[in-house]
Amino acid sequence: MRATGAWEIYEPFSKSTHIEKIIEVIKGINTIAFLDNIQSNIVKNIAQELDCGSDCYYNPSTDELIAIPNFSQFPDDDEFKEAFRDSLVNIEKHRSDFMKFEALDSFESFKIMERFVREVPNDPLKKKLENALNHKKPFQNFKYIIDHSEVRQSWFDFKQRELEKIVAMQLAK
């Protein structure tokens, strides 16, 4: 409908004149852009669980997602196994149906922090963050600086996007 209130029928683009351009644009789009809404939500949920230190098991045929805190975080394996017994049995029973997404190793998290620092426009803040990454306790110092800066939300958004990229790439395999 036009602003005048009159309806007009528009013909679709001619396939021969625009298809190449459309294909070029689509090829440049991020992997996540190709995922439908459900898949996009699954990617977000897995990324959030990984950020919390959980391992995720995803069944693509049923869209079932099981998140279990990483075993290395729990000294008492028996108590841990009992708390997650049903989920662990389900995973073991249907192991071939699940894709496993493991919590990031510290070096992978460190790489994400380095990439974020490269994008920080504020020179004094950028120098502080670079300094934090190059000295003792880089995770603790980075977190402290981020938590007391104007880029705190930008960091969380950046980290979420990076985790979603990792998950999307693994799903695409």
HELIX and SHEET records of a PDB file:
HELIX    1   1 LYS A   15  LYS A   27  1                                  13    
HELIX    2   2 THR A   31  PHE A   34  5                                   4    
HELIX    3   3 ASN A   37  ASP A   51  1                                  15    
HELIX    4   4 PHE A   71  GLN A   73  5                                   3    
HELIX    5   5 ASP A   77  ALA A   83  1                                   7    
HELIX    6   6 ARG A   85  LYS A   93  1                                   9    
HELIX    7   7 ARG A   95  ASP A   97  5                                   3    
HELIX    8   8 SER A  106  GLU A  119  1                                  14    
HELIX    9   9 ASP A  123  LEU A  133  1                                  11    
HELIX   10  10 PRO A  138  ASP A  147  1                                  10    
HELIX   11  11 ARG A  152  ALA A  172  1                                  21    
SHEET    1   A 3 GLU A  64  PRO A  69  0                                        
SHEET    2   A 3 SER A  54  ASN A  59 -1                                        
SHEET    3   A 3 MET A  99  PHE A 101 -1                                        
END                                                                             
